[in-house]
Amino acid sequence: MLKNYIKIAFKVLLRRKFFTFISLFAISFTLIVLMVATSMLDHVFGKQAPETRLDRTVGVFQMVMKSPDNQGAWSGTVGYGFLDKYVRTLPNVEKVSILSEINLVNSFKNGEKIQSYMKRTDGEFWQILQFDFLEGGPFTSDDEKTGRFVAVINDATRKKFFGNDSAVGKTIDADGRQFRVVGVVSNVPFMREIPFADIWVPISTTKDESYRTQLMGDFIALILAHSTQDFPAIKQEFQSRLPHVEFPDPKSYNHMIGFVETYAENKARIVTLGDENTTGGHTSRLIAAIVVLMILFMLLPTINLVNINMSRIMERASEIGVRKAFGASSATLVGQFVTENVLITLASGVLGLVGSMLVLSAISNSGLIPYAEFHLNYRIFLYGLLTAVFFGLFSGVYPAWRMSRLNPVQALKGGAR
């Protein structure tokens, strides 16, 4: 029986090429968009090198410094002075690292200007994040404390300055300073905001040392906990320190608001426009919103497919009448139409898989997102395909059931009353 269903389905789909094309396009395009969006989200928040300890990592990414009357506020990344005094000394944590935002710096080689993204870090940065060193190694906490002009560069920067030669021990000019290269790492994608850079140098090589006392500035802190069970205690201890922050001018600013949170929690709070006075819950709300949007996105082509299937099946009213006249049951007719829909959905899944790979490869190779290497998430693809199959069945069962219940005489006349 199934073999006959499939044979008839192939002939019908080839005979009605326009309906087949519309159905294939709708499902495969939906899967491609879903896969590309998922891959990008995974590229930002997923657990991958060098952020292999995301399950144990939290941070202080933003703070708000307010005036006594709450009319004035300074919101943004944090100052090194605040992080060094109130975050680096948090108890019962494995490591704390302070790192700067990236800055675009200029270098010159043979009269040609080379622009690179530079990040200033401490020695603990290399112990929290697991970079893939192609040669050499990281600079140390001692290098940072003593202000040594050393640098770690990525593979792309090595090729710009030294071609395929070894870079360790050589010097590069960056931001008007000479740095000795001590290590070379694999390229980190631009969308990995925390570890990304072309050049990493010690914080102490900053030209202006006023950063050491700033409460607000261009820095963030990473905190590596022993386990996720330590998160509540770390967050509570951090909050207990905020009322004791010393302000240089209490008449201008006299209290700070901020949180120890995961990177995902921070971004979710920003995207959902969460209250600056509260944290927690924003991630679940953002995930729920994304899931709802994905379902709605899948539902739109389903509604179109229902209409298409109704038109396609009503065109075959005479065929249905003949088969019913020769004794075909409603279950047999429904099975035939459902088989056709499943075949279309599976074929669309194959096209969606190939299309997703091609689109992700094109984005990776385009250079629009530096060092991006997008990969297909097969688990999400399977979920998407199963959802498409479900909606494909849903969009075919109702019109098939409706037409299968036609009176044979009405069906032979081509009617649907």
Phi and psi in degrees as a GROMACS rama.xvg file:
@    title "Ramachandran Plot"
@    xaxis  label "Phi"
@    yaxis  label "Psi"
@TYPE xy
-62.2767  -37.6655  LEU-2
-62.1349  -41.0935  LYS-3
-67.1692  -39.7928  ASN-4
-54.6662  -47.8745  TYR-5
-65.7473  -42.2058  ILE-6
-60.7051  -47.6417  LYS-7
-63.8057  -40.9029  ILE-8
-59.6938  -45.1575  ALA-9
-60.4357  -44.0391  PHE-10
-64.7457  -40.6803  LYS-11
-66.2883  -44.1549  VAL-12
-65.073  -36.6207  LEU-13
-73.5987  -28.904  LEU-14
-74.4883  -36.2407  ARG-15
-107.439  73.4252  ARG-16
-64.8568  -36.9445  LYS-17
-65.4936  -49.3079  PHE-18
-60.5585  -39.3672  PHE-19
-63.9214  -43.6832  THR-20
-62.4202  -46.0393  PHE-21
-60.0219  -43.4537  ILE-22
-65.3555  -45.7173  SER-23
-61.3542  -44.0255  LEU-24
-64.8626  -44.8118  PHE-25
-60.7165  -46.8559  ALA-26
-73.5788  -45.9858  ILE-27
-65.9933  -39.5533  SER-28
-64.0888  -40.5512  PHE-29
-61.6853  -43.3605  THR-30
-65.1179  -39.3122  LEU-31
-62.4135  -47.4404  ILE-32
-61.1668  -42.6085  VAL-33
-62.2933  -42.8105  LEU-34
-68.7941  -41.6439  MET-35
-64.6039  -44.2528  VAL-36
-63.4073  -42.7313  ALA-37
-64.7143  -41.8001  THR-38
-62.6972  -39.2769  SER-39
-67.9644  -41.5256  MET-40
-62.8982  -40.8127  LEU-41
-65.1038  -33.4085  ASP-42
-67.254  -27.6077  HIS-43
-90.1135  -45.0003  VAL-44
-110.966  -12.461  PHE-45
-70.1981  159.136  GLY-46
-83.025  105.043  LYS-47
-153.845  157.519  GLN-48
-57.0972  140.325  ALA-49
-87.9989  2.8266  PRO-50
-92.0923  71.9762  GLU-51
-92.3626  -3.92027  THR-52
-118.715  34.2241  ARG-53
-59.1996  -29.1024  LEU-54
-68.5844  -16.6739  ASP-55
-117.325  8.81225  ARG-56
-111.743  128.871  THR-57
-127.165  177.679  VAL-58
-162.976  173.262  GLY-59
-113.601  105.926  VAL-60
-103.928  -30.3653  PHE-61
-147.197  151.548  GLN-62
-138.552  161.35  MET-63
-125.082  123.927  VAL-64
-107.985  122.844  MET-65
-116.981  156.305  LYS-66
-83.0687  167.14  SER-67
-57.0842  -34.95  PRO-68
-93.6201  5.17139  ASP-69
63.091  13.5681  ASN-70
-86.5844  -31.9285  GLN-71
-104.841  139.988  GLY-72
-147.167  142.809  ALA-73
-119.952  111.921  TRP-74
-118.186  138.688  SER-75
155.934  -159.513  GLY-76
-68.0304  169.782  THR-77
-103.936  159.665  VAL-78
-84.7334  149.398  GLY-79
-61.2778  -38.4293  TYR-80
-60.4686  -42.921  GLY-81
-64.4563  -48.5117  PHE-82
-65.3609  -39.0169  LEU-83
-66.7328  -35.1168  ASP-84
-89.3855  -38.0007  LYS-85
-110.177  -12.0438  TYR-86
-114.327  -43.5859  VAL-87
-60.0465  -26.8727  ARG-88
-94.3999  11.3638  THR-89
-60.2748  134.95  LEU-90
-81.2519  163.217  PRO-91
58.4562  36.7801  ASN-92
-122.087  157.143  VAL-93
-79.8167  -49.3812  GLU-94
-147.219  150.259  LYS-95
-130.895  130.373  VAL-96
-124.756  143.035  SER-97
-113.047  132.151  ILE-98
-143.081  154.449  LEU-99
-93.3204  166.816  SER-100
-67.7716  160.873  GLU-101
-76.3012  147.559  ILE-102
-127.148  141.853  ASN-103
-84.4775  120.313  LEU-104
-121.17  156.666  VAL-105
-107.129  144.032  ASN-106
-133.797  162.721  SER-107
-133.573  134.018  PHE-108
-136.91  117.067  LYS-109
54.9085  39.5661  ASN-110
80.365  -2.76466  GLY-111
-98.9336  132.192  GLU-112
-81.6438  133.166  LYS-113
-120.838  124.895  ILE-114
-100.121  136.04  GLN-115
-138.589  154.085  SER-116
-91.7706  124.15  TYR-117
-112.023  138.211  MET-118
-126.052  136.403  LYS-119
-102.046  130.129  ARG-120
-138.272  177.628  THR-121
-111.23  -177.268  ASP-122
-68.8178  -31.2811  GLY-123
-65.9376  -23.658  GLU-124
-53.6208  -41.891  PHE-125
-77.4792  -14.6587  TRP-126
-91.2042  -25.2377  GLN-127
-83.0013  -43.4695  ILE-128
-97.0177  143.384  LEU-129
-106.025  84.0093  GLN-130
-78.2179  152.849  PHE-131
-93.5285  103.337  ASP-132
-84.007  122.07  PHE-133
-83.8434  -28.7919  LEU-134
-160.615  154.985  GLU-135
68.0581  -151.56  GLY-136
-158.253  -175.971  GLY-137
-78.9508  162.65  PRO-138
-80.6791  163.248  PHE-139
-107.615  173.294  THR-140
-62.0726  -34.6817  SER-141
-66.5851  -38.0392  ASP-142
-60.6013  -40.1948  ASP-143
-70.1022  -42.7262  GLU-144
-66.2186  -35.994  LYS-145
-91.3956  -1.8593  THR-146
71.5521  33.1603  GLY-147
-71.0384  140.306  ARG-148
-88.2114  76.6212  PHE-149
-120.56  161.995  VAL-150
-150.242  149.25  ALA-151
-109.124  134.832  VAL-152
-122.841  160.539  ILE-153
-89.9254  172.605  ASN-154
-63.52  -36.884  ASP-155
-63.3771  -40.1772  ALA-156
-68.1647  -38.6952  THR-157
-57.8208  -43.4145  ARG-158
-67.5661  -34.2329  LYS-159
-65.8019  -38.2828  LYS-160
-93.2489  -36.2083  PHE-161
-127.916  6.33418  PHE-162
66.1941  -132.611  GLY-163
-95.5384  6.02793  ASN-164
-76.7695  161.701  ASP-165
-66.4134  143.9  SER-166
-105.91  -22.2452  ALA-167
-60.6225  130.512  VAL-168
93.2688  -14.878  GLY-169
-91.1251  167.833  LYS-170
-114.043  149.747  THR-171
-128.032  149.862  ILE-172
-95.6577  124.441  ASP-173
-148.248  129.574  ALA-174
57.924  34.3161  ASP-175
74.5429  13.4407  GLY-176
-125.523  156.561  ARG-177
-101.261  123.747  GLN-178
-118.942  137.925  PHE-179
-90.1717  126.537  ARG-180
-75.5919  126.083  VAL-181
-111.646  -13.6064  VAL-182
-161.739  154.446  GLY-183
-128.908  129.743  VAL-184
-118.756  162.236  VAL-185
-63.9397  152.292  SER-186
-61.8903  135.815  ASN-187
-103.756  128.92  VAL-188
-57.3608  145.397  PRO-189
-57.9807  -32.9289  PHE-190
-75.563  -10.1197  MET-191
-85.9342  83.9909  ARG-192
-58.5001  -39.7013  GLU-193
-69.4663  -52.6423  ILE-194
-85.9995  -15.5795  PRO-195
-63.0773  138.391  PHE-196
-177.709  169.238  ALA-197
-98.4574  -33.8759  ASP-198
-135.011  132.066  ILE-199
-117.395  129.359  TRP-200
-133.949  161.24  VAL-201
-62.63  144.804  PRO-202
-58.0116  -37.469  ILE-203
-67.7175  -5.73088  SER-204
-86.2684  3.62358  THR-205
-61.0361  137.07  THR-206
-65.7644  -41.6217  LYS-207
-102.928  119.659  ASP-208
-85.7096  7.91482  GLU-209
-65.6158  -17.4792  SER-210
-61.0919  -25.0369  TYR-211
-64.112  -23.0359  ARG-212
-112.098  1.77567  THR-213
-76.5876  138.021  GLN-214
-85.6137  -33.1275  LEU-215
-121.216  140.228  MET-216
-172.292  -136.659  GLY-217
-119.53  32.412  ASP-218
-122.47  160.324  PHE-219
-134.718  167.622  ILE-220
-125.652  139.703  ALA-221
-107.999  137.313  LEU-222
-125.017  120.714  ILE-223
-99.4855  113.664  LEU-224
-88.0391  160.744  ALA-225
-67.209  -35.4522  HIS-226
-161.149  167.482  SER-227
-65.0951  -23.2912  THR-228
-65.0598  -18.6612  GLN-229
-84.0207  -11.8133  ASP-230
-55.5916  -49.7723  PHE-231
-58.0605  -42.1732  PRO-232
-66.5766  -39.4774  ALA-233
-64.3882  -44.9413  ILE-234
-64.0075  -40.6191  LYS-235
-65.9469  -42.5388  GLN-236
-63.3901  -40.7404  GLU-237
-61.864  -45.7087  PHE-238
-62.6238  -34.4195  GLN-239
-68.6807  -18.5473  SER-240
-87.9382  -23.1119  ARG-241
-60.5695  -39.3437  LEU-242
-65.3823  -14.3625  PRO-243
-104.085  11.7382  HIS-244
-66.7897  134.239  VAL-245
-92.0834  123.991  GLU-246
-104.67  137.628  PHE-247
-65.8059  -31.8128  PRO-248
-138.907  85.9324  ASP-249
-59.4878  -19.3042  PRO-250
-73.2873  -25.0422  LYS-251
-90.8003  -49.277  SER-252
-138.456  135.627  TYR-253
-139.122  2.85813  ASN-254
-155.627  152.078  HIS-255
-123.107  147.377  MET-256
-125.521  132.816  ILE-257
-176.462  175.942  GLY-258
-143.398  151.58  PHE-259
-88.7435  121.59  VAL-260
-153.795  165.722  GLU-261
-75.6514  162.688  THR-262
-61.0916  -40.3675  TYR-263
-64.4283  -40.4072  ALA-264
-62.769  -40.5938  GLU-265
-62.4929  -48.3118  ASN-266
-67.451  -36.568  LYS-267
-64.7027  -38.5033  ALA-268
-65.4462  -36.9644  ARG-269
-70.2482  -46.3767  ILE-270
-65.0935  -39.5531  VAL-271
-86.7434  5.61779  THR-272
54.7795  46.3817  LEU-273
-67.4105  157.333  GLY-274
-62.662  130.913  ASP-275
-66.5074  -14.2273  GLU-276
-92.4037  -5.30588  ASN-277
-132.826  154.115  THR-278
-135.52  169.242  THR-279
88.236  140.4  GLY-280
88.7232  -20.5747  GLY-281
-68.6982  -36.7589  HIS-282
-63.763  -45.8612  THR-283
-63.9703  -36.8804  SER-284
-67.1531  -40.0869  ARG-285
-66.5775  -42.7004  LEU-286
-62.0821  -43.0917  ILE-287
-61.0231  -41.6099  ALA-288
-64.3905  -40.965  ALA-289
-64.3392  -43.7246  ILE-290
-61.6916  -44.3887  VAL-291
-61.8072  -43.2213  VAL-292
-62.3216  -40.9135  LEU-293
-63.9744  -41.4871  MET-294
-63.9879  -44.1059  ILE-295
-63.11  -38.4027  LEU-296
-64.072  -37.6409  PHE-297
-75.449  -26.8688  MET-298
-73.8853  -32.9191  LEU-299
-60.214  -51.0928  LEU-300
-65.7398  -26.0814  PRO-301
-64.4828  -43.757  THR-302
-61.6372  -41.4571  ILE-303
-63.7741  -39.0739  ASN-304
-66.2163  -35.6469  LEU-305
-59.2463  -45.9276  VAL-306
-65.0305  -41.6846  ASN-307
-62.8838  -45.0425  ILE-308
-64.4226  -37.2395  ASN-309
-60.7401  -45.7407  MET-310
-64.795  -43.3577  SER-311
-63.3311  -43.0786  ARG-312
-73.1243  -37.7957  ILE-313
-64.683  -29.9648  MET-314
-65.3801  -21.5005  GLU-315
-101.875  23.7479  ARG-316
-59.2028  -40.3223  ALA-317
-64.0922  -41.7053  SER-318
-59.8252  -43.1231  GLU-319
-62.6463  -41.6623  ILE-320
-61.0328  -43.0616  GLY-321
-63.1526  -45.1806  VAL-322
-67.0372  -36.4013  ARG-323
-69.6751  -36.2564  LYS-324
-63.7541  -29.8491  ALA-325
-93.0619  14.25  PHE-326
98.478  7.6754  GLY-327
-66.8749  132.385  ALA-328
-82.9157  164.681  SER-329
-61.2599  -38.6659  SER-330
-62.5387  -39.1912  ALA-331
-63.9898  -43.8659  THR-332
-66.9114  -42.2525  LEU-333
-62.0809  -43.0516  VAL-334
-59.0806  -38.8952  GLY-335
-63.3817  -48.2614  GLN-336
-68.2004  -36.8835  PHE-337
-64.8383  -40.6616  VAL-338
-59.2431  -42.458  THR-339
-60.3141  -43.363  GLU-340
-66.701  -39.1329  ASN-341
-64.3161  -41.5891  VAL-342
-61.7426  -42.7632  LEU-343
-62.2242  -42.5045  ILE-344
-65.1646  -44.1631  THR-345
-65.6777  -40.7249  LEU-346
-63.8291  -39.2623  ALA-347
-64.4226  -36.4696  SER-348
-61.5148  -42.1824  GLY-349
-62.9815  -46.0967  VAL-350
-62.8408  -39.2106  LEU-351
-64.8708  -38.9719  GLY-352
-63.8865  -49.4225  LEU-353
-63.9477  -44.147  VAL-354
-62.2385  -40.5135  GLY-355
-61.8893  -43.8855  SER-356
-61.1872  -43.2603  MET-357
-67.1098  -42.9727  LEU-358
-65.7601  -45.1085  VAL-359
-64.779  -38.4766  LEU-360
-65.4729  -40.0916  SER-361
-64.7472  -41.007  ALA-362
-65.5537  -42.2967  ILE-363
-62.9268  -40.263  SER-364
-84.9053  -9.01307  ASN-365
-73.9958  -25.4088  SER-366
80.971  2.5324  GLY-367
-64.0468  -35.2682  LEU-368
-114.737  106.581  ILE-369
-52.084  129.551  PRO-370
63.2839  16.1114  TYR-371
-71.581  138.721  ALA-372
-135.128  85.8444  GLU-373
-77.6964  135.783  PHE-374
-124.714  151.988  HIS-375
-76.5302  130.281  LEU-376
-89.3518  101.557  ASN-377
-67.1447  -30.1967  TYR-378
-64.5655  -46.4931  ARG-379
-66.1098  -37.5471  ILE-380
-61.3277  -41.6651  PHE-381
-62.3919  -43.5386  LEU-382
-60.1495  -43.9788  TYR-383
-62.9795  -41.0943  GLY-384
-66.6874  -42.9713  LEU-385
-61.87  -38.9591  LEU-386
-64.173  -40.7567  THR-387
-64.4955  -40.0072  ALA-388
-62.2648  -43.853  VAL-389
-60.0925  -49.3994  PHE-390
-67.2764  -31.9247  PHE-391
-64.0877  -43.0337  GLY-392
-63.7872  -44.2386  LEU-393
-60.1144  -40.6492  PHE-394
-75.7985  -12.8756  SER-395
-105.883  -28.8775  GLY-396
-66.5705  -47.1835  VAL-397
-62.1151  -53.5177  TYR-398
-62.9265  -34.4514  PRO-399
-66.1935  -44.0158  ALA-400
-62.4571  -40.7358  TRP-401
-64.0551  -44.6564  ARG-402
-72.8057  -30.2673  MET-403
-67.3875  -18.1428  SER-404
-93.8975  5.07949  ARG-405
-64.3165  144.48  LEU-406
-66.3673  132.426  ASN-407
-51.1823  -40.1285  PRO-408
-64.7429  -44.8628  VAL-409
-63.1139  -41.8763  GLN-410
-62.9458  -42.0626  ALA-411
-63.3204  -28.1645  LEU-412
-82.0727  -5.68127  LYS-413
83.1896  16.1445  GLY-414
-93.2756  160.208  GLY-415
-130.839  26.0945  ALA-416
